[in-house]
Structures are given as structure tokens and as C-alpha cells.
Amino acid sequence: METFNIKNFLEKFSLILVDKEDIINSIKDLISKEISFEIKNESIKIIKGVVYIKTTPIIKNEILMRKKIILDSLSTKIKNQKFIDIQ
């Protein structure tokens, strides 16, 4: 019988977490470059392909005006996840 190795089991989850952090960093970089304003990682959440950004109304309007360009850039930069909308 094969022994259960907790390290190998937990490694799967660490890869998922690193991927999520990388995706959020990529989203932050793309949006910051597009609107010329820095967004914090803590203000970005991804739920079922929708990117939620918690920020001031002025910055949110800038992001939403450029939503199509940002979504297109995200789909070309991050191939392993599909983004449907930005809110």
C-alpha cells in the first residue's frame, strides 16, 4: 500500500494559490497600465470569470470605459482562464 504524503497533497493547493496571485498581479498591471492609476491587489477579486474591482467611482468609470480593451488584453495574456466581465 502506498503511503499518503501530506507534502505532495498540499503542493497542489500551493500551486493554485500561486496561480491566483499571478493572475491578480497580471490583472492589476494591465488595468494600471491602461488607466494610468495604480490599483491594489486587495481590491481585485475573481469569481466565476468576473473580475470585481473595489475602488472609487471615478477610477471604476475609467476601468469600465476601457472594459473591452482590458478584457481583450486579459484573454491574450492569461490563456488558462476566461474572463467574462469586469465590475
Summary of the structure (lengths in Angstrom):
residues: 87
radius of gyration: 16.0
end to end distance: 49.8
largest distance: 60.4
contacts: 204
relative contact order: 0.15
helix: 61%
strand: 11%
